[in-house]
Amino acid sequence: MTKRDKKDPNVTTSAQPSRKDRFLPTELLGISAGLGVFVGLIVLIATREFVLAAVSLGVAFILSLVLMALFALAFKPNAAEVHDLEEQNAEQKKKNDPPSAH
């Protein structure tokens, strides 16, 4: 049996992502859309050109989405944050486990 075949006892197969984890992509899309609309409106007010405003909106949306995704991927928690996350996961597991009948 190789090291790859052994399962880590700390990893569970039934772990569900938290609501915050599930909505992170939606949050990034919303913030990027807001930034894109803001840039589009500024360009529209300044130039009165709808095509230029639409192009600016698209460029700002894509650029902000890519940059925020890269920043989210680059985040590495320190030891205290990892410990806090493990405590929260343990509390969530206790809350979700049904009480044992004795």
Gaussian input, Z-matrix of N, CA and C with variables (Angstrom, degrees):
# hf/3-21g

backbone

0 1
 N
 C     1     B1
 C     2     B2     1     A1
 N     3     B3     2     A2     1     D1
 C     4     B4     3     A3     2     D2
 C     5     B5     4     A4     3     D3
 N     6     B6     5     A5     4     D4
 C     7     B7     6     A6     5     D5
 C     8     B8     7     A7     6     D6
 N     9     B9     8     A8     7     D7
 C    10    B10     9     A9     8     D8
 C    11    B11    10    A10     9     D9
 N    12    B12    11    A11    10    D10
 C    13    B13    12    A12    11    D11
 C    14    B14    13    A13    12    D12
 N    15    B15    14    A14    13    D13
 C    16    B16    15    A15    14    D14
 C    17    B17    16    A16    15    D15
 N    18    B18    17    A17    16    D16
 C    19    B19    18    A18    17    D17
 C    20    B20    19    A19    18    D18
 N    21    B21    20    A20    19    D19
 C    22    B22    21    A21    20    D20
 C    23    B23    22    A22    21    D21
 N    24    B24    23    A23    22    D22
 C    25    B25    24    A24    23    D23
 C    26    B26    25    A25    24    D24
 N    27    B27    26    A26    25    D25
 C    28    B28    27    A27    26    D26
 C    29    B29    28    A28    27    D27
 N    30    B30    29    A29    28    D28
 C    31    B31    30    A30    29    D29
 C    32    B32    31    A31    30    D30
 N    33    B33    32    A32    31    D31
 C    34    B34    33    A33    32    D32
 C    35    B35    34    A34    33    D33
 N    36    B36    35    A35    34    D34
 C    37    B37    36    A36    35    D35
 C    38    B38    37    A37    36    D36
 N    39    B39    38    A38    37    D37
 C    40    B40    39    A39    38    D38
 C    41    B41    40    A40    39    D39
 N    42    B42    41    A41    40    D40
 C    43    B43    42    A42    41    D41
 C    44    B44    43    A43    42    D42
 N    45    B45    44    A44    43    D43
 C    46    B46    45    A45    44    D44
 C    47    B47    46    A46    45    D45
 N    48    B48    47    A47    46    D46
 C    49    B49    48    A48    47    D47
 C    50    B50    49    A49    48    D48
 N    51    B51    50    A50    49    D49
 C    52    B52    51    A51    50    D50
 C    53    B53    52    A52    51    D51
 N    54    B54    53    A53    52    D52
 C    55    B55    54    A54    53    D53
 C    56    B56    55    A55    54    D54
 N    57    B57    56    A56    55    D55
 C    58    B58    57    A57    56    D56
 C    59    B59    58    A58    57    D57
 N    60    B60    59    A59    58    D58
 C    61    B61    60    A60    59    D59
 C    62    B62    61    A61    60    D60
 N    63    B63    62    A62    61    D61
 C    64    B64    63    A63    62    D62
 C    65    B65    64    A64    63    D63
 N    66    B66    65    A65    64    D64
 C    67    B67    66    A66    65    D65
 C    68    B68    67    A67    66    D66
 N    69    B69    68    A68    67    D67
 C    70    B70    69    A69    68    D68
 C    71    B71    70    A70    69    D69
 N    72    B72    71    A71    70    D70
 C    73    B73    72    A72    71    D71
 C    74    B74    73    A73    72    D72
 N    75    B75    74    A74    73    D73
 C    76    B76    75    A75    74    D74
 C    77    B77    76    A76    75    D75
 N    78    B78    77    A77    76    D76
 C    79    B79    78    A78    77    D77
 C    80    B80    79    A79    78    D78
 N    81    B81    80    A80    79    D79
 C    82    B82    81    A81    80    D80
 C    83    B83    82    A82    81    D81
 N    84    B84    83    A83    82    D82
 C    85    B85    84    A84    83    D83
 C    86    B86    85    A85    84    D84
 N    87    B87    86    A86    85    D85
 C    88    B88    87    A87    86    D86
 C    89    B89    88    A88    87    D87
 N    90    B90    89    A89    88    D88
 C    91    B91    90    A90    89    D89
 C    92    B92    91    A91    90    D90
 N    93    B93    92    A92    91    D91
 C    94    B94    93    A93    92    D92
 C    95    B95    94    A94    93    D93
 N    96    B96    95    A95    94    D94
 C    97    B97    96    A96    95    D95
 C    98    B98    97    A97    96    D96
 N    99    B99    98    A98    97    D97
 C   100   B100    99    A99    98    D98
 C   101   B101   100   A100    99    D99
 N   102   B102   101   A101   100   D100
 C   103   B103   102   A102   101   D101
 C   104   B104   103   A103   102   D102
 N   105   B105   104   A104   103   D103
 C   106   B106   105   A105   104   D104
 C   107   B107   106   A106   105   D105
 N   108   B108   107   A107   106   D106
 C   109   B109   108   A108   107   D107
 C   110   B110   109   A109   108   D108
 N   111   B111   110   A110   109   D109
 C   112   B112   111   A111   110   D110
 C   113   B113   112   A112   111   D111
 N   114   B114   113   A113   112   D112
 C   115   B115   114   A114   113   D113
 C   116   B116   115   A115   114   D114
 N   117   B117   116   A116   115   D115
 C   118   B118   117   A117   116   D116
 C   119   B119   118   A118   117   D117
 N   120   B120   119   A119   118   D118
 C   121   B121   120   A120   119   D119
 C   122   B122   121   A121   120   D120
 N   123   B123   122   A122   121   D121
 C   124   B124   123   A123   122   D122
 C   125   B125   124   A124   123   D123
 N   126   B126   125   A125   124   D124
 C   127   B127   126   A126   125   D125
 C   128   B128   127   A127   126   D126
 N   129   B129   128   A128   127   D127
 C   130   B130   129   A129   128   D128
 C   131   B131   130   A130   129   D129
 N   132   B132   131   A131   130   D130
 C   133   B133   132   A132   131   D131
 C   134   B134   133   A133   132   D132
 N   135   B135   134   A134   133   D133
 C   136   B136   135   A135   134   D134
 C   137   B137   136   A136   135   D135
 N   138   B138   137   A137   136   D136
 C   139   B139   138   A138   137   D137
 C   140   B140   139   A139   138   D138
 N   141   B141   140   A140   139   D139
 C   142   B142   141   A141   140   D140
 C   143   B143   142   A142   141   D141
 N   144   B144   143   A143   142   D142
 C   145   B145   144   A144   143   D143
 C   146   B146   145   A145   144   D144
 N   147   B147   146   A146   145   D145
 C   148   B148   147   A147   146   D146
 C   149   B149   148   A148   147   D147
 N   150   B150   149   A149   148   D148
 C   151   B151   150   A150   149   D149
 C   152   B152   151   A151   150   D150
 N   153   B153   152   A152   151   D151
 C   154   B154   153   A153   152   D152
 C   155   B155   154   A154   153   D153
 N   156   B156   155   A155   154   D154
 C   157   B157   156   A156   155   D155
 C   158   B158   157   A157   156   D156
 N   159   B159   158   A158   157   D157
 C   160   B160   159   A159   158   D158
 C   161   B161   160   A160   159   D159
 N   162   B162   161   A161   160   D160
 C   163   B163   162   A162   161   D161
 C   164   B164   163   A163   162   D162
 N   165   B165   164   A164   163   D163
 C   166   B166   165   A165   164   D164
 C   167   B167   166   A166   165   D165
 N   168   B168   167   A167   166   D166
 C   169   B169   168   A168   167   D167
 C   170   B170   169   A169   168   D168
 N   171   B171   170   A170   169   D169
 C   172   B172   171   A171   170   D170
 C   173   B173   172   A172   171   D171
 N   174   B174   173   A173   172   D172
 C   175   B175   174   A174   173   D173
 C   176   B176   175   A175   174   D174
 N   177   B177   176   A176   175   D175
 C   178   B178   177   A177   176   D176
 C   179   B179   178   A178   177   D177
 N   180   B180   179   A179   178   D178
 C   181   B181   180   A180   179   D179
 C   182   B182   181   A181   180   D180
 N   183   B183   182   A182   181   D181
 C   184   B184   183   A183   182   D182
 C   185   B185   184   A184   183   D183
 N   186   B186   185   A185   184   D184
 C   187   B187   186   A186   185   D185
 C   188   B188   187   A187   186   D186
 N   189   B189   188   A188   187   D187
 C   190   B190   189   A189   188   D188
 C   191   B191   190   A190   189   D189
 N   192   B192   191   A191   190   D190
 C   193   B193   192   A192   191   D191
 C   194   B194   193   A193   192   D192
 N   195   B195   194   A194   193   D193
 C   196   B196   195   A195   194   D194
 C   197   B197   196   A196   195   D195
 N   198   B198   197   A197   196   D196
 C   199   B199   198   A198   197   D197
 C   200   B200   199   A199   198   D198
 N   201   B201   200   A200   199   D199
 C   202   B202   201   A201   200   D200
 C   203   B203   202   A202   201   D201
 N   204   B204   203   A203   202   D202
 C   205   B205   204   A204   203   D203
 C   206   B206   205   A205   204   D204
 N   207   B207   206   A206   205   D205
 C   208   B208   207   A207   206   D206
 C   209   B209   208   A208   207   D207
 N   210   B210   209   A209   208   D208
 C   211   B211   210   A210   209   D209
 C   212   B212   211   A211   210   D210
 N   213   B213   212   A212   211   D211
 C   214   B214   213   A213   212   D212
 C   215   B215   214   A214   213   D213
 N   216   B216   215   A215   214   D214
 C   217   B217   216   A216   215   D215
 C   218   B218   217   A217   216   D216
 N   219   B219   218   A218   217   D217
 C   220   B220   219   A219   218   D218
 C   221   B221   220   A220   219   D219
 N   222   B222   221   A221   220   D220
 C   223   B223   222   A222   221   D221
 C   224   B224   223   A223   222   D222
 N   225   B225   224   A224   223   D223
 C   226   B226   225   A225   224   D224
 C   227   B227   226   A226   225   D225
 N   228   B228   227   A227   226   D226
 C   229   B229   228   A228   227   D227
 C   230   B230   229   A229   228   D228
 N   231   B231   230   A230   229   D229
 C   232   B232   231   A231   230   D230
 C   233   B233   232   A232   231   D231
 N   234   B234   233   A233   232   D232
 C   235   B235   234   A234   233   D233
 C   236   B236   235   A235   234   D234
 N   237   B237   236   A236   235   D235
 C   238   B238   237   A237   236   D236
 C   239   B239   238   A238   237   D237
 N   240   B240   239   A239   238   D238
 C   241   B241   240   A240   239   D239
 C   242   B242   241   A241   240   D240
 N   243   B243   242   A242   241   D241
 C   244   B244   243   A243   242   D242
 C   245   B245   244   A244   243   D243
 N   246   B246   245   A245   244   D244
 C   247   B247   246   A246   245   D245
 C   248   B248   247   A247   246   D246
 N   249   B249   248   A248   247   D247
 C   250   B250   249   A249   248   D248
 C   251   B251   250   A250   249   D249
 N   252   B252   251   A251   250   D250
 C   253   B253   252   A252   251   D251
 C   254   B254   253   A253   252   D252
 N   255   B255   254   A254   253   D253
 C   256   B256   255   A255   254   D254
 C   257   B257   256   A256   255   D255
 N   258   B258   257   A257   256   D256
 C   259   B259   258   A258   257   D257
 C   260   B260   259   A259   258   D258
 N   261   B261   260   A260   259   D259
 C   262   B262   261   A261   260   D260
 C   263   B263   262   A262   261   D261
 N   264   B264   263   A263   262   D262
 C   265   B265   264   A264   263   D263
 C   266   B266   265   A265   264   D264
 N   267   B267   266   A266   265   D265
 C   268   B268   267   A267   266   D266
 C   269   B269   268   A268   267   D267
 N   270   B270   269   A269   268   D268
 C   271   B271   270   A270   269   D269
 C   272   B272   271   A271   270   D270
 N   273   B273   272   A272   271   D271
 C   274   B274   273   A273   272   D272
 C   275   B275   274   A274   273   D273
 N   276   B276   275   A275   274   D274
 C   277   B277   276   A276   275   D275
 C   278   B278   277   A277   276   D276
 N   279   B279   278   A278   277   D277
 C   280   B280   279   A279   278   D278
 C   281   B281   280   A280   279   D279
 N   282   B282   281   A281   280   D280
 C   283   B283   282   A282   281   D281
 C   284   B284   283   A283   282   D282
 N   285   B285   284   A284   283   D283
 C   286   B286   285   A285   284   D284
 C   287   B287   286   A286   285   D285
 N   288   B288   287   A287   286   D286
 C   289   B289   288   A288   287   D287
 C   290   B290   289   A289   288   D288
 N   291   B291   290   A290   289   D289
 C   292   B292   291   A291   290   D290
 C   293   B293   292   A292   291   D291
 N   294   B294   293   A293   292   D292
 C   295   B295   294   A294   293   D293
 C   296   B296   295   A295   294   D294
 N   297   B297   296   A296   295   D295
 C   298   B298   297   A297   296   D296
 C   299   B299   298   A298   297   D297
 N   300   B300   299   A299   298   D298
 C   301   B301   300   A300   299   D299
 C   302   B302   301   A301   300   D300
 N   303   B303   302   A302   301   D301
 C   304   B304   303   A303   302   D302
 C   305   B305   304   A304   303   D303

   B1=1.4519
   B2=1.5309
   B3=1.3104
   B4=1.4590
   B5=1.5169
   B6=1.3101
   B7=1.4669
   B8=1.5245
   B9=1.3376
   B10=1.4689
   B11=1.5124
   B12=1.3376
   B13=1.4581
   B14=1.5232
   B15=1.3242
   B16=1.4613
   B17=1.5156
   B18=1.3136
   B19=1.4548
   B20=1.5152
   B21=1.3165
   B22=1.4519
   B23=1.5285
   B24=1.3237
   B25=1.4667
   B26=1.5250
   B27=1.3354
   B28=1.4616
   B29=1.5233
   B30=1.3350
   B31=1.4591
   B32=1.5157
   B33=1.3098
   B34=1.4550
   B35=1.5119
   B36=1.3105
   B37=1.4586
   B38=1.5179
   B39=1.3184
   B40=1.4609
   B41=1.5270
   B42=1.3113
   B43=1.4660
   B44=1.5235
   B45=1.2977
   B46=1.4538
   B47=1.5215
   B48=1.3401
   B49=1.4642
   B50=1.5214
   B51=1.3132
   B52=1.4585
   B53=1.5290
   B54=1.3015
   B55=1.4682
   B56=1.5241
   B57=1.3272
   B58=1.4615
   B59=1.5248
   B60=1.3309
   B61=1.4638
   B62=1.5227
   B63=1.3256
   B64=1.4642
   B65=1.5142
   B66=1.3257
   B67=1.4603
   B68=1.5255
   B69=1.3244
   B70=1.4625
   B71=1.5316
   B72=1.3356
   B73=1.4711
   B74=1.5251
   B75=1.3174
   B76=1.4629
   B77=1.5279
   B78=1.3135
   B79=1.4628
   B80=1.5315
   B81=1.3271
   B82=1.4715
   B83=1.5241
   B84=1.3317
   B85=1.4647
   B86=1.5266
   B87=1.3201
   B88=1.4631
   B89=1.5185
   B90=1.3187
   B91=1.4592
   B92=1.5230
   B93=1.3309
   B94=1.4659
   B95=1.5267
   B96=1.3252
   B97=1.4678
   B98=1.5252
   B99=1.3131
   B100=1.4660
   B101=1.5179
   B102=1.3284
   B103=1.4653
   B104=1.5306
   B105=1.3305
   B106=1.4638
   B107=1.5176
   B108=1.3249
   B109=1.4703
   B110=1.5256
   B111=1.3122
   B112=1.4582
   B113=1.5301
   B114=1.3326
   B115=1.4679
   B116=1.5190
   B117=1.3351
   B118=1.4595
   B119=1.5148
   B120=1.3296
   B121=1.4632
   B122=1.5255
   B123=1.3168
   B124=1.4668
   B125=1.5236
   B126=1.3398
   B127=1.4673
   B128=1.5249
   B129=1.3265
   B130=1.4679
   B131=1.5221
   B132=1.3152
   B133=1.4665
   B134=1.5274
   B135=1.3289
   B136=1.4688
   B137=1.5241
   B138=1.3314
   B139=1.4676
   B140=1.5171
   B141=1.3258
   B142=1.4653
   B143=1.5368
   B144=1.3228
   B145=1.4671
   B146=1.5329
   B147=1.3364
   B148=1.4560
   B149=1.5384
   B150=1.3223
   B151=1.4613
   B152=1.5292
   B153=1.3167
   B154=1.4588
   B155=1.5314
   B156=1.3258
   B157=1.4592
   B158=1.5293
   B159=1.3370
   B160=1.4619
   B161=1.5284
   B162=1.3343
   B163=1.4667
   B164=1.5229
   B165=1.3120
   B166=1.4616
   B167=1.5216
   B168=1.3296
   B169=1.4567
   B170=1.5245
   B171=1.3260
   B172=1.4576
   B173=1.5194
   B174=1.3242
   B175=1.4704
   B176=1.5287
   B177=1.3190
   B178=1.4655
   B179=1.5300
   B180=1.3339
   B181=1.4695
   B182=1.5274
   B183=1.3122
   B184=1.4647
   B185=1.5269
   B186=1.3213
   B187=1.4620
   B188=1.5234
   B189=1.3329
   B190=1.4646
   B191=1.5307
   B192=1.3273
   B193=1.4610
   B194=1.5243
   B195=1.3168
   B196=1.4635
   B197=1.5304
   B198=1.3237
   B199=1.4668
   B200=1.5270
   B201=1.3244
   B202=1.4637
   B203=1.5227
   B204=1.3209
   B205=1.4604
   B206=1.5335
   B207=1.3238
   B208=1.4611
   B209=1.5213
   B210=1.3196
   B211=1.4660
   B212=1.5297
   B213=1.3260
   B214=1.4650
   B215=1.5265
   B216=1.3263
   B217=1.4609
   B218=1.5271
   B219=1.3213
   B220=1.4563
   B221=1.5244
   B222=1.3219
   B223=1.4550
   B224=1.5248
   B225=1.3130
   B226=1.4594
   B227=1.5263
   B228=1.3394
   B229=1.4634
   B230=1.5253
   B231=1.3448
   B232=1.4650
   B233=1.5293
   B234=1.3201
   B235=1.4719
   B236=1.5294
   B237=1.3235
   B238=1.4679
   B239=1.5290
   B240=1.3255
   B241=1.4607
   B242=1.5244
   B243=1.3250
   B244=1.4631
   B245=1.5268
   B246=1.3322
   B247=1.4700
   B248=1.5268
   B249=1.3247
   B250=1.4604
   B251=1.5259
   B252=1.3190
   B253=1.4616
   B254=1.5205
   B255=1.3342
   B256=1.4578
   B257=1.5215
   B258=1.3383
   B259=1.4661
   B260=1.5252
   B261=1.3355
   B262=1.4635
   B263=1.5269
   B264=1.3302
   B265=1.4592
   B266=1.5265
   B267=1.3270
   B268=1.4643
   B269=1.5224
   B270=1.3309
   B271=1.4698
   B272=1.5205
   B273=1.3210
   B274=1.4589
   B275=1.5250
   B276=1.3333
   B277=1.4584
   B278=1.5211
   B279=1.3510
   B280=1.4679
   B281=1.5276
   B282=1.3271
   B283=1.4563
   B284=1.5392
   B285=1.3151
   B286=1.4679
   B287=1.5162
   B288=1.3489
   B289=1.4564
   B290=1.5222
   B291=1.3419
   B292=1.4703
   B293=1.5289
   B294=1.3269
   B295=1.4640
   B296=1.5271
   B297=1.3177
   B298=1.4705
   B299=1.5337
   B300=1.3264
   B301=1.4683
   B302=1.5194
   B303=1.3322
   B304=1.4791
   B305=1.4810
   A1=107.77
   A2=115.67
   A3=120.44
   A4=110.54
   A5=114.27
   A6=119.76
   A7=111.25
   A8=116.59
   A9=120.31
   A10=112.12
   A11=116.85
   A12=120.65
   A13=112.95
   A14=117.05
   A15=120.85
   A16=109.78
   A17=116.18
   A18=120.82
   A19=109.94
   A20=114.95
   A21=120.89
   A22=108.27
   A23=119.43
   A24=119.96
   A25=112.89
   A26=118.30
   A27=120.49
   A28=112.39
   A29=117.11
   A30=120.94
   A31=108.58
   A32=115.85
   A33=120.15
   A34=109.10
   A35=116.04
   A36=119.88
   A37=111.98
   A38=117.81
   A39=120.32
   A40=112.85
   A41=118.19
   A42=120.81
   A43=109.58
   A44=116.15
   A45=122.51
   A46=108.74
   A47=117.70
   A48=119.03
   A49=110.60
   A50=114.96
   A51=119.25
   A52=109.72
   A53=115.68
   A54=120.29
   A55=110.37
   A56=116.24
   A57=120.54
   A58=110.78
   A59=116.62
   A60=120.53
   A61=111.91
   A62=117.04
   A63=120.14
   A64=112.18
   A65=117.93
   A66=120.91
   A67=114.22
   A68=118.44
   A69=120.56
   A70=112.19
   A71=120.36
   A72=118.66
   A73=112.91
   A74=117.39
   A75=120.92
   A76=110.39
   A77=115.84
   A78=120.51
   A79=110.70
   A80=116.69
   A81=120.33
   A82=111.41
   A83=116.87
   A84=120.13
   A85=111.41
   A86=117.37
   A87=120.99
   A88=112.81
   A89=116.60
   A90=120.21
   A91=110.26
   A92=116.67
   A93=120.18
   A94=111.05
   A95=117.00
   A96=120.08
   A97=110.46
   A98=117.15
   A99=120.40
   A100=112.11
   A101=116.81
   A102=120.33
   A103=110.80
   A104=116.44
   A105=120.04
   A106=112.33
   A107=116.89
   A108=120.79
   A109=110.14
   A110=116.77
   A111=120.57
   A112=110.81
   A113=116.53
   A114=120.28
   A115=110.35
   A116=117.25
   A117=120.59
   A118=112.44
   A119=117.56
   A120=120.97
   A121=111.84
   A122=116.83
   A123=120.04
   A124=110.25
   A125=116.54
   A126=120.08
   A127=110.48
   A128=118.10
   A129=121.20
   A130=111.14
   A131=117.15
   A132=120.29
   A133=110.80
   A134=116.09
   A135=119.74
   A136=112.61
   A137=118.25
   A138=119.97
   A139=114.20
   A140=118.52
   A141=124.07
   A142=112.15
   A143=116.01
   A144=122.77
   A145=107.74
   A146=116.28
   A147=120.24
   A148=112.26
   A149=116.65
   A150=119.60
   A151=110.47
   A152=116.60
   A153=120.35
   A154=110.90
   A155=116.44
   A156=120.37
   A157=110.92
   A158=117.38
   A159=120.88
   A160=111.00
   A161=116.19
   A162=119.95
   A163=109.83
   A164=118.07
   A165=122.11
   A166=110.79
   A167=116.58
   A168=120.96
   A169=109.89
   A170=117.45
   A171=121.12
   A172=113.08
   A173=115.58
   A174=119.54
   A175=110.41
   A176=117.23
   A177=120.63
   A178=110.87
   A179=116.85
   A180=120.72
   A181=110.76
   A182=116.82
   A183=120.54
   A184=110.96
   A185=116.81
   A186=120.29
   A187=111.28
   A188=117.39
   A189=119.32
   A190=111.15
   A191=117.75
   A192=120.78
   A193=111.13
   A194=117.06
   A195=121.01
   A196=110.33
   A197=117.52
   A198=119.86
   A199=112.04
   A200=117.76
   A201=119.33
   A202=111.43
   A203=117.40
   A204=119.84
   A205=110.56
   A206=116.89
   A207=119.96
   A208=111.42
   A209=117.33
   A210=120.00
   A211=110.65
   A212=117.51
   A213=120.39
   A214=110.66
   A215=117.73
   A216=120.81
   A217=112.13
   A218=116.98
   A219=121.03
   A220=112.48
   A221=118.03
   A222=121.60
   A223=109.94
   A224=116.43
   A225=121.75
   A226=107.65
   A227=117.07
   A228=119.05
   A229=111.82
   A230=115.19
   A231=118.87
   A232=109.18
   A233=116.40
   A234=121.17
   A235=111.94
   A236=117.28
   A237=119.90
   A238=110.84
   A239=117.30
   A240=120.25
   A241=111.29
   A242=117.25
   A243=120.71
   A244=109.84
   A245=116.95
   A246=120.78
   A247=110.36
   A248=116.81
   A249=120.85
   A250=110.90
   A251=117.93
   A252=121.11
   A253=111.41
   A254=117.31
   A255=120.45
   A256=111.31
   A257=117.50
   A258=120.75
   A259=111.00
   A260=116.53
   A261=120.03
   A262=111.13
   A263=117.14
   A264=120.40
   A265=110.97
   A266=117.12
   A267=120.63
   A268=110.52
   A269=117.41
   A270=121.10
   A271=110.48
   A272=117.18
   A273=121.32
   A274=110.33
   A275=116.65
   A276=120.44
   A277=110.42
   A278=116.66
   A279=120.16
   A280=110.29
   A281=116.21
   A282=120.57
   A283=111.32
   A284=117.33
   A285=121.60
   A286=113.75
   A287=117.39
   A288=119.90
   A289=109.45
   A290=116.20
   A291=117.64
   A292=110.45
   A293=116.97
   A294=119.19
   A295=109.88
   A296=116.18
   A297=120.10
   A298=108.96
   A299=114.34
   A300=120.63
   A301=109.08
   A302=116.97
   A303=121.09
   A304=109.79
   D1=128.60
   D2=-179.08
   D3=-89.27
   D4=171.80
   D5=179.14
   D6=-64.16
   D7=-32.50
   D8=180.00
   D9=-68.15
   D10=-29.11
   D11=-177.95
   D12=-74.54
   D13=-25.68
   D14=-179.52
   D15=-78.69
   D16=136.19
   D17=178.03
   D18=-91.57
   D19=141.96
   D20=176.56
   D21=-72.45
   D22=125.89
   D23=-178.86
   D24=-65.82
   D25=-19.17
   D26=179.22
   D27=-78.21
   D28=-16.05
   D29=-178.28
   D30=-95.49
   D31=126.97
   D32=177.45
   D33=-108.14
   D34=149.00
   D35=-179.01
   D36=-83.66
   D37=-17.09
   D38=-177.34
   D39=-99.98
   D40=15.60
   D41=-178.75
   D42=-70.42
   D43=124.16
   D44=178.21
   D45=-103.38
   D46=139.10
   D47=177.68
   D48=-66.29
   D49=150.77
   D50=179.59
   D51=-73.08
   D52=168.59
   D53=179.25
   D54=-62.13
   D55=-38.50
   D56=177.96
   D57=-60.91
   D58=-42.70
   D59=179.08
   D60=-66.25
   D61=-36.88
   D62=-179.19
   D63=-70.22
   D64=-33.37
   D65=-175.93
   D66=-94.83
   D67=1.56
   D68=178.65
   D69=-59.41
   D70=-45.65
   D71=177.67
   D72=-60.89
   D73=-38.36
   D74=178.41
   D75=-65.95
   D76=-38.46
   D77=178.17
   D78=-63.56
   D79=-44.37
   D80=178.01
   D81=-63.06
   D82=-41.04
   D83=177.82
   D84=-64.23
   D85=-41.32
   D86=-179.93
   D87=-64.92
   D88=-43.83
   D89=179.05
   D90=-65.37
   D91=-42.28
   D92=178.76
   D93=-64.60
   D94=-40.27
   D95=177.63
   D96=-63.64
   D97=-41.29
   D98=178.03
   D99=-62.20
   D100=-43.32
   D101=177.68
   D102=-64.77
   D103=-40.18
   D104=178.78
   D105=-63.93
   D106=-43.74
   D107=178.54
   D108=-64.02
   D109=-41.02
   D110=178.89
   D111=-59.57
   D112=-49.25
   D113=179.37
   D114=-63.76
   D115=-42.31
   D116=178.72
   D117=-60.11
   D118=-42.68
   D119=178.96
   D120=-66.62
   D121=-40.77
   D122=178.52
   D123=-61.65
   D124=-45.16
   D125=179.66
   D126=-66.41
   D127=-39.79
   D128=178.94
   D129=-63.87
   D130=-42.89
   D131=179.48
   D132=-66.47
   D133=-38.33
   D134=-176.34
   D135=-76.02
   D136=-37.34
   D137=-172.43
   D138=-111.28
   D139=-21.57
   D140=-175.27
   D141=60.10
   D142=28.20
   D143=177.43
   D144=-111.54
   D145=113.38
   D146=-177.33
   D147=-68.00
   D148=-38.47
   D149=-178.85
   D150=-66.21
   D151=-44.63
   D152=178.82
   D153=-63.83
   D154=-38.85
   D155=178.15
   D156=-65.71
   D157=-40.36
   D158=179.40
   D159=-66.16
   D160=-41.79
   D161=178.08
   D162=-64.64
   D163=-42.45
   D164=179.06
   D165=-63.33
   D166=-41.25
   D167=177.70
   D168=-59.99
   D169=-47.42
   D170=-179.41
   D171=-63.37
   D172=-43.76
   D173=-179.95
   D174=-64.96
   D175=-44.09
   D176=179.92
   D177=-64.46
   D178=-40.47
   D179=179.39
   D180=-61.98
   D181=-50.71
   D182=-177.25
   D183=-65.92
   D184=-44.32
   D185=-179.14
   D186=-62.80
   D187=-45.12
   D188=-179.62
   D189=-67.93
   D190=-36.09
   D191=178.53
   D192=-64.60
   D193=-45.32
   D194=179.88
   D195=-64.95
   D196=-44.65
   D197=-178.65
   D198=-65.16
   D199=-42.25
   D200=179.54
   D201=-67.89
   D202=-36.34
   D203=177.07
   D204=-65.53
   D205=-40.34
   D206=177.61
   D207=-65.13
   D208=-40.41
   D209=177.58
   D210=-65.73
   D211=-38.42
   D212=178.85
   D213=-65.79
   D214=-37.21
   D215=178.48
   D216=-72.68
   D217=-29.72
   D218=-176.84
   D219=-78.45
   D220=-13.30
   D221=-178.06
   D222=-68.20
   D223=127.78
   D224=176.54
   D225=-127.25
   D226=117.18
   D227=-178.00
   D228=-69.82
   D229=147.72
   D230=176.37
   D231=-83.37
   D232=-179.26
   D233=-174.16
   D234=-62.18
   D235=-39.20
   D236=-179.67
   D237=-65.77
   D238=-39.47
   D239=179.11
   D240=-68.57
   D241=-37.87
   D242=177.61
   D243=-63.75
   D244=-42.65
   D245=178.06
   D246=-61.94
   D247=-43.26
   D248=178.97
   D249=-63.01
   D250=-41.89
   D251=178.00
   D252=-62.96
   D253=-40.43
   D254=178.20
   D255=-64.58
   D256=-39.30
   D257=176.89
   D258=-63.72
   D259=-43.26
   D260=179.07
   D261=-63.98
   D262=-39.42
   D263=177.94
   D264=-64.84
   D265=-39.32
   D266=178.86
   D267=-65.95
   D268=-41.57
   D269=178.03
   D270=-63.91
   D271=-41.41
   D272=-179.79
   D273=-65.57
   D274=-38.54
   D275=179.39
   D276=-65.76
   D277=-41.29
   D278=178.22
   D279=-63.12
   D280=-39.00
   D281=-178.88
   D282=-68.03
   D283=-36.72
   D284=-176.59
   D285=-83.44
   D286=-23.13
   D287=-179.84
   D288=-72.47
   D289=134.67
   D290=177.33
   D291=-70.41
   D292=147.55
   D293=-179.59
   D294=-65.85
   D295=142.16
   D296=-178.79
   D297=-80.75
   D298=140.01
   D299=179.67
   D300=-89.53
   D301=118.54
   D302=179.14
   D303=-112.24

